[in-house]
């Protein structure tokens, strides 16, 4: 395989030999400057792009690469890939839906446990020899609401059942074959939840589904976790709710302007923050790159790709 792949991602370098071993030539461009240079100089040679949802790939970049045939997105989200432009140019788009779902679900539960059980502050108190002891809620018999019941949402639900929690969910349509309570709207889901987990893709269709009204419905004893996209929660409404005790706490792995995080969030003691690492594990990274290789091999062999994305 002689196809040349422009690699924009920065988190899976250890596993890129999977692509090279499959016969692909790689051009690494993980920074804005190297990306712009590679697109400008790529000319006729670049036939594939490897990117992430937040990094995306745009119409003007596609126009600069006349032989681009396929864009592979690591992870499930593809919100910054210009799908209409890709479709208009006959460019195939794939994603990594489902590959990192167990890892993301693990992180979601870790964040929830850390926040609800006060682990970061308890740890800090021991290190300061303060021996801070605070009574915190248990998980048994709590109501967990999952916004988005895709592969990640299902994996979270499975783990929540292990904690004896009651599972409700909202998605665009009810899922068949699951024994969870369906809520018609995000607001209804928030009303039905003690713990609200955001696991839905980003993009215009899910922007600010969790807003001031939903946070008020969650209530002063409720917690919210976001391992999906920051755009799903209205950040200003969330900060206001946290500052005034209208919800009990939040745990966030995603932010509007990464790697920038609002100072207001950093100063609150009822939040847990991680740097967009929910999907990172050796298993997930290896599996994700292998899926990219499988999609590329299928595409350039004239076969259907495994995980197509349509506009």
Beta strands, then each sheet from edge to edge (+ up, - down):
strand 1: 4-7
strand 2: 25-28
strand 3: 46-52
strand 4: 70-74
strand 5: 92-94
strand 6: 143-147
strand 7: 166-170
strand 8: 181-182
strand 9: 195-198
strand 10: 223-226
strand 11: 249-252
strand 12: 271-273
sheet 1: 2+ 1+ 3+ 4+ 5+
sheet 2: 8+ 7+ 6+ 9+ 10+ 11+ 12+
end
